[in-house]
């Protein structure tokens, strides 16, 4: 450009007087300087902030425009599209702590500005140049808002469950959960903000699947698939309090899943039998006597479960017999419990999980264990009565009755000394035997009410 001006000067000076030529040259130089100052202190015509053309803006005018954008941003809302059905959630940018970083934005402009030649400023740019608007935010606000949104959208996965009802296994499939992918969402917002307000702030939420810890396949792999053992005892449904206690205690144990090596404690699951705990008064054996007490009947639950555990081959860690023989099981097969000092404990010594199932139907309490059955194994329980102790007869004279009256108030039962064994048979051949317990049962006296002698 300078060389061209010099050439014009020389030409004019040859044809014109030097004063005229010098004046023309000075005028051209002033015009050029004016144009240079005008265009170089303004932004090129091809510059855009968002959808706004900021060509020919001075930096003071640019500052006013940034004020306008900053005010607008405080009210701007980003729309979060949550799923394919179009569910939306609005996010106010002010809540995210976002504001325009003026200093960095102006640096971006100046860096782009110096790269545009003078002639392009006069003649116009070949293509639009998008200037990146820089933003800053308070990280705690930015993180907190997205974490709160993620908490609302979070769907907790559901594990597959196995339970038994009325003797049948029921598998409930697992359910995958969902969680918001926060980092991609934050990056998308930052990207859209860089060309805002040229584009609307519509963000697509990416929901990632969250898988449960346990699927039906996992449960089957745990080995819960076969009936391992089933034992039942009979009770009188018309004895409402006792029947209530049996059903309540059974419900507290029903569908417990025992892992391999896990210890089961009856008292841990059933807890203390009390009226406050929902149990009712019914006869229990205390000091070899039948007395009404809260929870009467729960020993039938522990005894029935004990028999299922015996025939499943489980390792019995704690078991106690009653002081008197019970009427729902033979001597040697019962298991007395009393909170804090008498418990029934056994270990799942199977390589698979075991599901405990207890339920009452038509006056029968049934205890069933589910796991992986070994059809070649047969377990037998033998209770040998070493001694039978006759029961005494106690007569009570009632003056209210007629002479010769005689009625049994309490039926007598003999006492026993019993040795119990468990035998293991593999394919019909005995492969093992263990002594379980030596039990002693006191006789229960027969009580007879008689009238006075004549």
DOSE-245174 format. One record per residue (C-alpha): residue in three letters; x, y, z. Coordinates in nm, 4 decimals. Layout:
{r "ALA" {X Y Z}}
...
This chain:
{r "UNK" {0.0000 0.0000 0.0000}}
{r "UNK" {0.2800 0.2386 0.0941}}
{r "UNK" {0.4650 0.1547 -0.2264}}
{r "UNK" {0.1561 0.2266 -0.4327}}
{r "UNK" {0.1079 0.5639 -0.2686}}
{r "UNK" {0.4669 0.6518 -0.3400}}
{r "UNK" {0.4180 0.5609 -0.7032}}
{r "UNK" {0.1170 0.7893 -0.7289}}
{r "UNK" {0.3137 1.0642 -0.5676}}
{r "UNK" {0.5971 1.0426 -0.8210}}
{r "UNK" {0.3536 1.0364 -1.1119}}
{r "UNK" {0.1664 1.3391 -0.9891}}
{r "UNK" {0.4811 1.5316 -0.9255}}
{r "UNK" {0.5882 1.4881 -1.2843}}
{r "UNK" {0.2599 1.6206 -1.4204}}
{r "UNK" {0.1485 1.8583 -1.1513}}
{r "UNK" {0.3163 2.1255 -0.9571}}
{r "UNK" {0.4852 1.9939 -0.6565}}
{r "UNK" {0.2581 2.1896 -0.4202}}
{r "UNK" {-0.0574 2.0447 -0.5737}}
{r "UNK" {0.0884 1.6967 -0.5743}}
{r "UNK" {0.1966 1.7284 -0.2151}}
{r "UNK" {-0.1517 1.8400 -0.1117}}
{r "UNK" {-0.3116 1.5468 -0.2871}}
{r "UNK" {-0.0664 1.3096 -0.1273}}
{r "UNK" {-0.1302 1.4562 0.2186}}
{r "UNK" {-0.5044 1.4265 0.1653}}
{r "UNK" {-0.4668 1.0626 0.0655}}
{r "UNK" {-0.2471 0.9931 0.3615}}
{r "UNK" {-0.4948 1.1500 0.6002}}
{r "UNK" {-0.7824 0.9556 0.4417}}
{r "UNK" {-0.5903 0.6335 0.4656}}
{r "UNK" {-0.5008 0.7033 0.8293}}
{r "UNK" {-0.8636 0.7797 0.9063}}
{r "UNK" {-0.9769 0.4543 0.7439}}
{r "UNK" {-0.7071 0.2588 0.9167}}
{r "UNK" {-0.7942 0.4038 1.2569}}
{r "UNK" {-1.1679 0.3497 1.1957}}
{r "UNK" {-1.1442 -0.0122 1.0948}}
{r "UNK" {-0.8582 -0.1197 1.3170}}
{r "UNK" {-1.0329 0.0072 1.6310}}
{r "UNK" {-1.3522 -0.1698 1.5392}}
{r "UNK" {-1.4343 -0.5343 1.5107}}
{r "UNK" {-1.4368 -0.6927 1.1664}}
{r "UNK" {-1.7791 -0.7167 0.9976}}
{r "UNK" {-1.7692 -1.0970 1.0013}}
{r "UNK" {-1.7583 -1.1326 1.3812}}
{r "UNK" {-2.0540 -1.2905 1.5657}}
{r "UNK" {-2.1339 -1.3421 1.9322}}
{r "UNK" {-2.4078 -1.6031 1.9286}}
{r "UNK" {-2.6643 -1.4886 1.6721}}
{r "UNK" {-2.5556 -1.1242 1.7070}}
{r "UNK" {-2.3321 -0.9669 1.4434}}
{r "UNK" {-2.0878 -0.7450 1.6286}}
{r "UNK" {-1.9078 -0.6204 1.3168}}
{r "UNK" {-1.7867 -0.2595 1.3459}}
{r "UNK" {-1.8468 -0.2578 1.7218}}
{r "UNK" {-1.6012 -0.0611 1.9283}}
{r "UNK" {-1.4802 -0.2267 2.2444}}
{r "UNK" {-1.6919 0.0096 2.4532}}
{r "UNK" {-1.9992 -0.0890 2.2507}}
{r "UNK" {-1.8976 -0.4511 2.2933}}
{r "UNK" {-1.8890 -0.4003 2.6699}}
{r "UNK" {-2.2475 -0.2739 2.6606}}
{r "UNK" {-2.3495 -0.5772 2.4580}}
{r "UNK" {-2.1865 -0.8057 2.7129}}
{r "UNK" {-2.3849 -0.6252 2.9848}}
{r "UNK" {-2.7008 -0.7080 2.7914}}
{r "UNK" {-2.5981 -1.0725 2.7538}}
{r "UNK" {-2.5111 -1.0967 3.1209}}
{r "UNK" {-2.8526 -0.9585 3.2211}}
{r "UNK" {-3.0243 -1.1935 2.9775}}
{r "UNK" {-2.8274 -1.4904 3.1042}}
{r "UNK" {-2.9443 -1.4368 3.4605}}
{r "UNK" {-3.2966 -1.5189 3.3396}}
{r "UNK" {-3.2080 -1.7817 3.0818}}
{r "UNK" {-3.3284 -2.1360 3.1309}}
{r "UNK" {-3.1722 -2.4531 2.9995}}
{r "UNK" {-3.4262 -2.7204 2.9093}}
{r "UNK" {-3.3272 -3.0709 3.0072}}
{r "UNK" {-3.5012 -3.3352 2.7955}}
{r "UNK" {-3.5138 -3.6366 3.0215}}
{r "UNK" {-3.6465 -3.9189 2.8068}}
{r "UNK" {-3.7699 -4.0082 2.4614}}
{r "UNK" {-4.1273 -3.9191 2.5573}}
{r "UNK" {-4.0222 -3.5567 2.5958}}
{r "UNK" {-4.0300 -3.5148 2.9714}}
{r "UNK" {-3.8530 -3.1900 3.0507}}
{r "UNK" {-3.6958 -3.0115 3.3430}}
{r "UNK" {-3.5897 -2.6469 3.3445}}
{r "UNK" {-3.2593 -2.5305 3.4876}}
{r "UNK" {-3.2121 -2.1598 3.5595}}
{r "UNK" {-2.8557 -2.0636 3.4725}}
{r "UNK" {-2.8432 -1.8270 3.7681}}
{r "UNK" {-2.8922 -2.1280 3.9958}}
{r "UNK" {-2.5873 -2.2883 3.8369}}
{r "UNK" {-2.3793 -1.9841 3.9311}}
{r "UNK" {-2.2928 -1.9217 3.5636}}
{r "UNK" {-2.1836 -1.5754 3.4465}}
{r "UNK" {-1.9971 -1.4371 3.1461}}
{r "UNK" {-1.6215 -1.4233 3.1862}}
{r "UNK" {-1.5704 -1.0802 3.0306}}
{r "UNK" {-1.1956 -1.0760 3.0551}}
{r "UNK" {-1.1538 -1.4096 2.8784}}
{r "UNK" {-1.4194 -1.3273 2.6171}}
{r "UNK" {-1.2443 -0.9994 2.5268}}
{r "UNK" {-0.9127 -1.1853 2.5071}}
{r "UNK" {-1.0738 -1.4265 2.2622}}
{r "UNK" {-1.1973 -1.1308 2.0540}}
{r "UNK" {-0.8623 -0.9541 2.0488}}
{r "UNK" {-0.6848 -1.2713 1.9491}}
{r "UNK" {-0.9202 -1.3174 1.6542}}
{r "UNK" {-0.9197 -0.9455 1.5756}}
{r "UNK" {-0.5464 -0.9114 1.5083}}
{r "UNK" {-0.5601 -1.2005 1.2609}}
{r "UNK" {-0.7914 -1.0153 1.0174}}
{r "UNK" {-0.5987 -0.8117 0.7505}}
{r "UNK" {-0.6904 -0.4474 0.6904}}
{r "UNK" {-0.8224 -0.4987 0.3379}}
{r "UNK" {-1.0614 -0.7718 0.4590}}
{r "UNK" {-1.1958 -0.5287 0.7164}}
{r "UNK" {-1.2766 -0.2780 0.4393}}
{r "UNK" {-1.4057 -0.5219 0.1810}}
{r "UNK" {-1.5785 -0.7585 0.4223}}
{r "UNK" {-1.4793 -1.1043 0.5452}}
{r "UNK" {-1.5105 -1.4124 0.3335}}
{r "UNK" {-1.7023 -1.6116 0.5984}}
{r "UNK" {-1.8590 -1.5444 0.9406}}
{r "UNK" {-1.6347 -1.5906 1.2422}}
{r "UNK" {-1.8002 -1.7162 1.5600}}
{r "UNK" {-1.6369 -1.5737 1.8688}}
{r "UNK" {-1.6451 -1.8029 2.1681}}
{r "UNK" {-1.8109 -1.6515 2.4737}}
{r "UNK" {-1.6322 -1.7665 2.7853}}
{r "UNK" {-1.8153 -1.8406 3.1082}}
{r "UNK" {-1.7298 -1.9086 3.4642}}
{r "UNK" {-1.9319 -2.0610 3.7422}}
{r "UNK" {-1.9168 -2.1294 4.1092}}
{r "UNK" {-1.8263 -2.4941 4.1089}}
{r "UNK" {-2.0200 -2.5715 4.4241}}
{r "UNK" {-2.3415 -2.4316 4.2733}}
{r "UNK" {-2.2800 -2.6021 3.9387}}
{r "UNK" {-2.2154 -2.9386 4.1008}}
{r "UNK" {-2.4943 -2.9106 4.3569}}
{r "UNK" {-2.7673 -2.8403 4.1000}}
{r "UNK" {-2.6694 -3.1337 3.8796}}
{r "UNK" {-2.6298 -3.3660 4.1769}}
{r "UNK" {-2.9779 -3.2672 4.2976}}
{r "UNK" {-3.1254 -3.3327 3.9523}}
{r "UNK" {-2.9468 -3.6671 3.9360}}
{r "UNK" {-3.0931 -3.7589 4.2755}}
{r "UNK" {-3.4470 -3.6847 4.1521}}
{r "UNK" {-3.4014 -3.8815 3.8298}}
{r "UNK" {-3.2211 -4.1718 3.9937}}
{r "UNK" {-3.4040 -4.5018 3.9816}}
{r "UNK" {-3.2715 -4.7604 4.2234}}
{r "UNK" {-3.2209 -5.1055 4.0730}}
{r "UNK" {-3.4183 -5.3923 4.2185}}
{r "UNK" {-3.2552 -5.7225 4.2969}}
{r "UNK" {-3.4134 -6.0416 4.1805}}
{r "UNK" {-3.5835 -6.2144 4.4689}}
{r "UNK" {-3.6649 -6.5726 4.5465}}
{r "UNK" {-3.9335 -6.6581 4.7943}}
{r "UNK" {-4.1691 -6.9418 4.8619}}
{r "UNK" {-4.5427 -6.9297 4.9060}}
{r "UNK" {-4.7494 -7.2257 5.0149}}
{r "UNK" {-4.4585 -7.4587 4.9428}}
{r "UNK" {-4.3749 -7.3284 4.5941}}
{r "UNK" {-4.0696 -7.1305 4.4843}}
{r "UNK" {-4.1428 -6.7943 4.3245}}
{r "UNK" {-3.8755 -6.5940 4.1429}}
{r "UNK" {-3.9167 -6.2192 4.0984}}
{r "UNK" {-3.7033 -6.0836 3.8100}}
{r "UNK" {-3.4519 -5.8091 3.8718}}
{r "UNK" {-3.5112 -5.4519 3.7618}}
{r "UNK" {-3.2393 -5.2285 3.6210}}
{r "UNK" {-3.2065 -4.8807 3.7639}}
{r "UNK" {-3.1145 -4.5525 3.5942}}
{r "UNK" {-2.8771 -4.2732 3.6804}}
{r "UNK" {-2.8033 -3.9416 3.5149}}
{r "UNK" {-2.4726 -3.9136 3.3286}}
{r "UNK" {-2.3661 -3.5845 3.4882}}
{r "UNK" {-2.0290 -3.5223 3.3219}}
{r "UNK" {-2.1516 -3.5462 2.9578}}
{r "UNK" {-2.4429 -3.3198 3.0487}}
{r "UNK" {-2.2114 -3.0572 3.1942}}
{r "UNK" {-1.9887 -3.0709 2.8877}}
{r "UNK" {-2.2883 -3.0349 2.6556}}
{r "UNK" {-2.4079 -2.7303 2.8476}}
{r "UNK" {-2.0645 -2.5681 2.8291}}
{r "UNK" {-2.0488 -2.6351 2.4562}}
{r "UNK" {-2.3908 -2.4843 2.3923}}
{r "UNK" {-2.3113 -2.1854 2.6121}}
{r "UNK" {-2.0080 -2.1097 2.3934}}
{r "UNK" {-2.2404 -2.0269 2.1002}}
{r "UNK" {-2.5324 -1.9004 2.3068}}
{r "UNK" {-2.7616 -1.7228 2.2372}}
{r "UNK" {-2.7164 -1.8434 1.8812}}
{r "UNK" {-2.8696 -2.1769 1.9804}}
{r "UNK" {-3.1283 -2.2617 2.2419}}
{r "UNK" {-3.0052 -2.4404 2.5511}}
{r "UNK" {-3.1820 -2.7706 2.5007}}
{r "UNK" {-2.9907 -3.0536 2.6647}}
{r "UNK" {-3.0547 -3.4239 2.6212}}
{r "UNK" {-3.0160 -3.6150 2.9428}}
{r "UNK" {-2.8303 -3.9410 2.9066}}
{r "UNK" {-2.9641 -4.1953 3.1529}}
{r "UNK" {-2.7225 -4.4792 3.2179}}
{r "UNK" {-2.8416 -4.8214 3.3327}}
{r "UNK" {-2.7588 -4.9262 3.6879}}
{r "UNK" {-2.7498 -5.3012 3.7264}}
{r "UNK" {-2.8605 -5.4797 4.0442}}
{r "UNK" {-2.6355 -5.6993 4.2516}}
{r "UNK" {-2.8542 -6.0045 4.2026}}
{r "UNK" {-3.0403 -6.1418 3.9011}}
{r "UNK" {-3.2547 -6.4548 3.8724}}
{r "UNK" {-2.9558 -6.6188 3.7069}}
{r "UNK" {-2.7492 -6.5332 4.0144}}
{r "UNK" {-3.0127 -6.6863 4.2416}}
{r "UNK" {-3.0206 -7.0039 4.0394}}
{r "UNK" {-2.6424 -7.0114 4.0530}}
{r "UNK" {-2.6717 -6.9820 4.4309}}
{r "UNK" {-2.8423 -7.3199 4.4158}}
{r "UNK" {-3.1931 -7.2309 4.5325}}
{r "UNK" {-3.3922 -7.4608 4.3070}}
{r "UNK" {-3.4829 -7.7928 4.4789}}
{r "UNK" {-3.6717 -7.9026 4.7859}}
{r "UNK" {-3.4051 -8.0304 5.0236}}
{r "UNK" {-3.6275 -8.1332 5.3123}}
{r "UNK" {-3.9853 -8.1015 5.4350}}
{r "UNK" {-4.1185 -8.1708 5.7846}}
{r "UNK" {-4.4533 -8.0904 5.9380}}
{r "UNK" {-4.6316 -8.0978 6.2708}}
{r "UNK" {-4.9980 -8.0666 6.3558}}
{r "UNK" {-5.1608 -7.8039 6.5768}}
{r "UNK" {-5.5149 -7.7258 6.6858}}
{r "UNK" {-5.6451 -7.4171 6.4973}}
{r "UNK" {-5.9305 -7.3805 6.7471}}
{r "UNK" {-5.6760 -7.2909 7.0158}}
{r "UNK" {-5.6671 -6.9415 6.8756}}
{r "UNK" {-5.3931 -6.7879 7.0911}}
{r "UNK" {-5.1521 -7.0746 7.0358}}
{r "UNK" {-5.2308 -7.0895 6.6635}}
{r "UNK" {-5.1727 -6.7133 6.6428}}
{r "UNK" {-4.8304 -6.7447 6.8076}}
{r "UNK" {-4.7286 -7.0285 6.5774}}
{r "UNK" {-4.8178 -6.8302 6.2660}}
{r "UNK" {-4.6524 -6.5114 6.3926}}
{r "UNK" {-4.3235 -6.6836 6.4811}}
{r "UNK" {-4.3242 -6.8729 6.1500}}
{r "UNK" {-4.3726 -6.5473 5.9566}}
{r "UNK" {-4.0607 -6.4004 6.1166}}
{r "UNK" {-3.8475 -6.6850 5.9805}}
{r "UNK" {-4.0226 -6.7511 5.6521}}
{r "UNK" {-3.8122 -6.6856 5.3406}}
{r "UNK" {-3.4798 -6.6298 5.5130}}
{r "UNK" {-3.1972 -6.6949 5.2681}}
{r "UNK" {-2.8896 -6.8531 5.4271}}
{r "UNK" {-2.5548 -6.8231 5.2535}}
{r "UNK" {-2.3067 -7.1120 5.2659}}
{r "UNK" {-2.1451 -7.1199 5.6087}}
{r "UNK" {-2.4012 -6.8800 5.7585}}
{r "UNK" {-2.5271 -6.9428 6.1131}}
{r "UNK" {-2.9015 -6.9376 6.1767}}
{r "UNK" {-3.0311 -6.8345 6.5212}}
{r "UNK" {-3.4006 -6.8760 6.6009}}
{r "UNK" {-3.3952 -6.6145 6.8766}}
{r "UNK" {-3.2207 -6.3641 6.6519}}
{r "UNK" {-3.5063 -6.3657 6.4023}}
{r "UNK" {-3.8072 -6.4264 6.6271}}
{r "UNK" {-3.6898 -6.2124 6.9162}}
{r "UNK" {-3.8465 -6.2015 7.2589}}
{r "UNK" {-4.1986 -6.3416 7.2770}}
{r "UNK" {-4.3969 -6.0655 7.4466}}
{r "UNK" {-4.7424 -5.9187 7.4414}}
{r "UNK" {-4.5900 -5.5938 7.3135}}
{r "UNK" {-4.4382 -5.7893 7.0266}}
{r "UNK" {-4.7779 -5.9178 6.9167}}
{r "UNK" {-4.7714 -6.2590 7.0861}}
{r "UNK" {-5.0579 -6.3884 7.2990}}
{r "UNK" {-5.0787 -6.5935 7.6171}}
{r "UNK" {-5.0865 -6.9708 7.5678}}
{r "UNK" {-4.9521 -7.2739 7.7635}}
{r "UNK" {-4.5732 -7.3127 7.7782}}
{r "UNK" {-4.3525 -7.5605 7.9684}}
{r "UNK" {-4.1728 -7.3891 8.2560}}
{r "UNK" {-4.0010 -7.5983 8.5264}}
{r "UNK" {-4.1714 -7.9116 8.3949}}
{r "UNK" {-4.5112 -7.7448 8.4305}}
{r "UNK" {-4.7583 -7.6103 8.1743}}
{r "UNK" {-4.8310 -7.2450 8.2543}}
{r "UNK" {-4.9858 -6.9660 8.0439}}
{r "UNK" {-4.7222 -6.7334 7.9025}}
{r "UNK" {-4.6818 -6.4932 7.6099}}
{r "UNK" {-4.5595 -6.6836 7.3056}}
{r "UNK" {-4.6904 -7.0255 7.3970}}
{r "UNK" {-4.6575 -7.2392 7.0854}}
{r "UNK" {-4.3402 -7.0957 6.9343}}
{r "UNK" {-4.1458 -7.4050 7.0448}}
{r "UNK" {-4.3510 -7.6009 6.7932}}
{r "UNK" {-4.2094 -7.3680 6.5267}}
{r "UNK" {-3.8500 -7.4200 6.6434}}
{r "UNK" {-3.9056 -7.7959 6.6735}}
{r "UNK" {-4.0568 -7.8299 6.3257}}
{r "UNK" {-3.7705 -7.6287 6.1770}}
{r "UNK" {-3.5204 -7.8370 6.3749}}
{r "UNK" {-3.6540 -8.1527 6.2118}}
{r "UNK" {-3.6244 -7.9984 5.8637}}
{r "UNK" {-3.2646 -7.9032 5.9445}}
{r "UNK" {-3.1906 -8.2542 6.0755}}
{r "UNK" {-3.3166 -8.4264 5.7635}}
{r "UNK" {-3.1349 -8.1747 5.5424}}
{r "UNK" {-2.8086 -8.2770 5.7089}}
{r "UNK" {-2.7346 -7.9326 5.8513}}
{r "UNK" {-2.4818 -7.8923 6.1302}}
{r "UNK" {-2.6700 -7.8307 6.4558}}
{r "UNK" {-2.4832 -7.5872 6.6808}}
{r "UNK" {-2.7376 -7.5499 6.9634}}
{r "UNK" {-3.0547 -7.7357 7.0562}}
{r "UNK" {-3.2318 -7.8131 7.3820}}
{r "UNK" {-3.5071 -8.0573 7.4654}}
{r "UNK" {-3.8136 -7.9677 7.6696}}
{r "UNK" {-3.8492 -8.0678 8.0321}}
{r "UNK" {-4.1614 -8.2637 7.9373}}
{r "UNK" {-4.2300 -8.4634 7.6229}}
{r "UNK" {-4.4421 -8.2674 7.3726}}
{r "UNK" {-4.7468 -8.3990 7.1956}}
{r "UNK" {-4.6614 -8.2853 6.8441}}
{r "UNK" {-4.3305 -8.4764 6.8063}}
{r "UNK" {-4.1771 -8.7946 6.9490}}
{r "UNK" {-3.9174 -8.7633 7.2279}}
{r "UNK" {-3.5770 -8.6638 7.0926}}
{r "UNK" {-3.7179 -8.4624 6.8020}}
{r "UNK" {-3.8208 -8.1419 6.9805}}
{r "UNK" {-3.6254 -7.8161 7.0200}}
{r "UNK" {-3.7113 -7.5840 7.3091}}
{r "UNK" {-3.6402 -7.2114 7.2840}}
{r "UNK" {-3.6518 -6.9346 7.5413}}
{r "UNK" {-3.5191 -6.5905 7.4647}}
{r "UNK" {-3.1699 -6.5170 7.5974}}
{r "UNK" {-3.0860 -6.8661 7.7237}}
{r "UNK" {-3.2320 -7.1427 7.5032}}
{r "UNK" {-3.1816 -7.1141 7.1294}}
{r "UNK" {-3.1911 -7.3220 6.8150}}
{r "UNK" {-2.8845 -7.2665 6.5993}}
{r "UNK" {-2.7592 -7.4426 6.2901}}
{r "UNK" {-2.5144 -7.3768 6.0103}}
{r "UNK" {-2.5763 -7.3986 5.6389}}
{r "UNK" {-2.3008 -7.6457 5.5547}}
{r "UNK" {-2.4195 -7.6765 5.1951}}
{r "UNK" {-2.2062 -7.5323 4.9135}}
{r "UNK" {-2.5197 -7.3446 4.7983}}
{r "UNK" {-2.7661 -7.1012 4.9542}}
{r "UNK" {-3.0660 -7.2362 5.1444}}
{r "UNK" {-3.4107 -7.0797 5.1591}}
{r "UNK" {-3.6127 -7.1418 5.4759}}
{r "UNK" {-3.9863 -7.1657 5.4205}}
{r "UNK" {-4.2357 -7.1921 5.7072}}
{r "UNK" {-4.6104 -7.1798 5.6586}}
{r "UNK" {-4.9291 -7.3009 5.8259}}
{r "UNK" {-5.2189 -7.4573 5.6381}}
{r "UNK" {-5.5208 -7.6581 5.7589}}
{r "UNK" {-5.3801 -7.7138 6.1073}}
{r "UNK" {-5.0358 -7.8188 5.9860}}
{r "UNK" {-4.7145 -7.6250 6.0343}}
{r "UNK" {-4.4735 -7.7035 5.7519}}
{r "UNK" {-4.1014 -7.6342 5.7409}}
{r "UNK" {-3.9402 -7.6663 5.4008}}
{r "UNK" {-3.5813 -7.5999 5.2957}}
{r "UNK" {-3.4901 -7.5206 4.9360}}
{r "UNK" {-3.1415 -7.5596 4.7933}}
{r "UNK" {-2.9690 -7.8090 4.5658}}
{r "UNK" {-3.0723 -8.1638 4.6444}}
{r "UNK" {-2.8369 -8.4605 4.6298}}
{r "UNK" {-3.0668 -8.7451 4.5223}}
{r "UNK" {-2.8055 -9.0038 4.6099}}
{r "UNK" {-2.8039 -8.9008 4.9777}}
{r "UNK" {-3.0572 -9.0313 5.2278}}
{r "UNK" {-3.0642 -8.9096 5.5888}}
{r "UNK" {-3.2389 -9.0978 5.8683}}
{r "UNK" {-3.2963 -8.9935 6.2293}}
{r "UNK" {-3.3182 -9.2607 6.4986}}
{r "UNK" {-3.4361 -9.1811 6.8531}}
{r "UNK" {-3.3819 -9.4727 7.0895}}
{r "UNK" {-3.5697 -9.4702 7.4172}}
{r "UNK" {-3.3265 -9.6021 7.6760}}
{r "UNK" {-3.5687 -9.5747 7.9625}}
{r "UNK" {-3.9354 -9.4966 8.0100}}
{r "UNK" {-4.0420 -9.3457 8.3422}}
{r "UNK" {-4.3984 -9.4102 8.4548}}
{r "UNK" {-4.6040 -9.1102 8.5398}}
{r "UNK" {-4.7473 -9.0708 8.8908}}
{r "UNK" {-5.1167 -9.0258 8.9595}}
{r "UNK" {-5.2229 -8.7381 9.1789}}
{r "UNK" {-5.5744 -8.7342 9.3225}}
{r "UNK" {-5.7415 -8.4113 9.4221}}
{r "UNK" {-6.0461 -8.4305 9.6455}}
{r "UNK" {-6.3176 -8.1849 9.5553}}
{r "UNK" {-6.5819 -8.1227 9.8220}}
{r "UNK" {-6.7987 -7.9709 9.5538}}
{r "UNK" {-6.8428 -8.3064 9.3812}}
{r "UNK" {-7.0586 -8.6013 9.4788}}
{r "UNK" {-6.9104 -8.9131 9.6406}}
{r "UNK" {-6.7799 -9.1506 9.3746}}
{r "UNK" {-6.7050 -8.8654 9.1306}}
{r "UNK" {-6.3831 -8.9216 8.9345}}
{r "UNK" {-6.2529 -8.7146 8.6393}}
{r "UNK" {-5.9076 -8.6784 8.4823}}
{r "UNK" {-5.8070 -8.3147 8.4956}}
{r "UNK" {-5.4656 -8.3682 8.3333}}
{r "UNK" {-5.3613 -8.6681 8.1317}}
{r "UNK" {-5.0385 -8.8201 8.2484}}
{r "UNK" {-4.7408 -8.8810 8.0222}}
{r "UNK" {-4.4371 -9.0936 8.0987}}
{r "UNK" {-4.0885 -8.9556 8.1132}}
{r "UNK" {-3.8076 -9.0731 7.8871}}
{r "UNK" {-3.4352 -9.0999 7.8492}}
{r "UNK" {-3.3554 -9.0838 7.4776}}
{r "UNK" {-3.0454 -9.1140 7.2587}}
{r "UNK" {-3.0768 -8.9591 6.9132}}
{r "UNK" {-2.8587 -9.0445 6.6117}}
{r "UNK" {-2.8355 -8.9266 6.2544}}
{r "UNK" {-2.7417 -9.1762 5.9838}}
{r "UNK" {-2.6205 -9.0954 5.6328}}
{r "UNK" {-2.6791 -9.3292 5.3388}}
{r "UNK" {-2.5190 -9.2801 4.9969}}
{r "UNK" {-2.6869 -9.4802 4.7212}}
{r "UNK" {-2.8440 -9.7049 4.9844}}
{r "UNK" {-2.5214 -9.7696 5.1761}}
{r "UNK" {-2.4533 -9.6232 5.5197}}
{r "UNK" {-2.1597 -9.3849 5.4939}}
{r "UNK" {-2.1780 -9.2091 5.8286}}
{r "UNK" {-2.3458 -9.1872 6.1672}}
{r "UNK" {-2.3382 -8.9235 6.4384}}
{r "UNK" {-2.4708 -8.9107 6.7910}}
{r "UNK" {-2.6810 -8.6001 6.8308}}
{r "UNK" {-2.8169 -8.5703 7.1836}}
{r "UNK" {-2.8951 -8.7519 7.5072}}
{r "UNK" {-3.2287 -8.6173 7.6316}}
{r "UNK" {-3.4184 -8.6603 7.9562}}
{r "UNK" {-3.7897 -8.5844 7.9885}}
{r "UNK" {-3.9667 -8.5773 8.3233}}
{r "UNK" {-4.2982 -8.7608 8.3512}}
{r "UNK" {-4.6088 -8.5487 8.3597}}
{r "UNK" {-4.8350 -8.6615 8.6437}}
{r "UNK" {-5.1910 -8.7536 8.5765}}
{r "UNK" {-5.4199 -8.5389 8.7883}}
{r "UNK" {-5.7552 -8.6893 8.8870}}
{r "UNK" {-6.0310 -8.4967 9.0610}}
{r "UNK" {-6.2434 -8.7187 9.2891}}
{r "UNK" {-6.5413 -8.6610 9.5074}}
{r "UNK" {-6.5325 -8.7045 9.8881}}
{r "UNK" {-6.5565 -9.0546 10.0286}}
{r "UNK" {-6.9019 -9.1602 10.1429}}
